[in-house]
Amino acid sequence: MHGRFSREAISTKIAHITLQEKEKMTEPKRALITGITGQDGSYLSELLLEKGYEVHGIIRRTSTFNTDRIDHIYVDPHNENARFFLHYGDLTDGVTLRRILEAVQPLEIYNLGAQSHVRVSFDSPEYTVDSVGMGTLRLLEAIRDYRQRTGIDVRFYQAGSSEMFGKVQEIPQKETTPFYPRSPYACAKVYAHWQTINYRESYGMFACNGILFNHESPRRGETFVTRKITRAIARIVGGQQKKLYLGNLDSKRDWGYAKDYVKAMWMMLQQDKPDDYVVATGETHSVQEFLDIAFKYVNLDWHDYVEFDKRYLRPAEVDLLIGDPTKAKKKLGWEPSVTFEQLVALMVEADLQALGLSLPNGKSTQPLNDQAYIRQGLATMVD
């Protein structure tokens, strides 16, 4: 006999594993994602499917389809090989969240759902706080209740935001930097952040906060400034638009590539212990810098097309954000793989291609392999 158990004892233990337990051992890992139809939700879904997961997502019922970013991975649930499923629900409805949790029985939950537009949060503060702040609390309570009844530990990822730092108290911002939120959205995110920590420390839940700085891609929503710029460039080149209206061009942000950032989300839930991490590039660039690079790609001067509109100013501005990703690099082994210039190029090219256009002088750099499922012609740039 070697160690504590003989070979016979181990064989006997294996023989007594039930058929149900064997099936669970061979089942794919199951994940539930809120905000699955968004930029991050679509990239995360692709990543998890590539890793062999069964992926479930929560979507809100609307009169028109809003699944453009995930249509390419959707499979009819009647297909016996289907590993991607959607469920109607809402972060403002705690009862439905519990029912979905019971039905899906996930091992990992990624809470990406939110009213995520900072400027809009000033116009709809109550809904923003209800979906972002209270929505997180409802989900945490559902997980706690589920574990008490089933004994199953669910790992939880909470999508935090660099907007929580707001009027920055330290440069660069790291996990221990005090928060100073300057919008209803940011205030709600701070509440969700501390509730996640509270449930981790009070109930021993495996719950992580990812404090993600701005992350962009061709799948970014059309009203976010980076995508608003690249989409307008394509429409200007295509003769569909003459002017682009923007607010504060001096705001500086730490911009990264969304596809890189969802990898960090997954990495957090694979660790031995839960923790909180800043995910950022460690560089900051102004909106004007983004304009410079983006318009140069099509040999245009942005000064000829961009006009100021005070409607796009926030009641309380956030002037500078730059993250310190040291902890994520050391503990997770995470690294950003895309430069600021590559990111701008990718987004400009994707929007041009969406209109059937190519870069002037055939100067396409093809910097990244990213299938972008984007809407180009549905909205005006006045929104």
QUIRA-V399562 format. One record per helix or strand. SS is the DSSP state (H for helix, E for strand). FROM is the first residue (numbers start at 1). LEN is the number of residues. Records with the same first field share a line. If there is no record, write none. Layout:
BEGIN
SS=FROM-LEN + FROM-LEN
END
This chain:
BEGIN
H=7-9 + 19-8 + 39-12 + 71-3 + 94-11 + 118-6 + 125-26 + 162-3 + 184-20 + 225-13 + 258-11 + 287-10 + 302-3 + 310-3 + 326-7 + 340-15 + 360-3
E=30-5 + 54-6 + 84-5 + 108-4 + 155-7 + 173-1 + 207-6 + 215-2 + 244-3 + 252-2 + 256-2 + 276-4 + 285-2 + 306-3 + 320-1 + 323-1
END
